Each structure stands twice: as structure tokens, then as C-alpha cells.
């Protein structure tokens, strides 16, 4: 089956993002939430930026 036929079939089935569950509840650790709030973008190395802490 060519790729375009798979795309058409997937669109008709209503799946918007293949490979992702519709409703996924998961625990996100405090450390991961803290890192996410302090991390810089990937082009800057995704390091923690202390200036984002505020005063």
C-alpha cells in the first residue's frame, strides 16, 4: 500500500496524530516540572537558566 493511501485511510478513521493516545493520564515528577520551567530551548543547549527563577 503506497504511503498516500495510508494517509487517506488514517484521515478517514479520524486519527489526527498517529502513535499518540487520546487520553493519557500520567504522573509528572516535581523534578521534571522544575526542569521544564527553568530549561532553555534546545538551540541554546537546553540547560537550566537561573534567571528564570525571578526575584
N, C-alpha and C positions, 0 to 999 in steps of 0.2 A: 504494500500500500504506500503510495507516494506521500510525502510529508504534507502536502496541501490537503489531501483527503483526510488525514488525521486531524488537521486544524479545523476543517469544516465539521467533522464529526464531534470534536470536543466543543466547538461553539454551540452546536445544536443541543448538546447534552446539558448546557448551562454552566459548565465548569469555567470559571474565569481565570484562575491561577492553578494550573496542574501541579500536583505534588504538595499542595498545602491543605491542611484540614480546615473545614468550615468553622467549627467552634473548638478551639483548643484552649483549655484552661491549664495553666501551669504556674508553678511557684518560681518567682524570680528572687534570687537571694539579695540580701541587703548590699552585699559587696558588689554584685553586678549592677544594681541600680545606682550605687555611688559612683562606680567607674563610668557608667553611661552618662551620668550628669557632668562628670569632670573631663571626659576624654575629648581630645581634639579630633579633627577629621583625619581620614586615612592619608591624605596627601601631605599632612604635617607629621605623620608617624603614629597617629592615634595614641599619643602619650597623655598623661594626666596634666592638666593645666590648673595650677593653684590659683590663678587669677579669677577663675570661675567660681571660687568659693564665696566671694564677696567680702564684706567687712565683718 
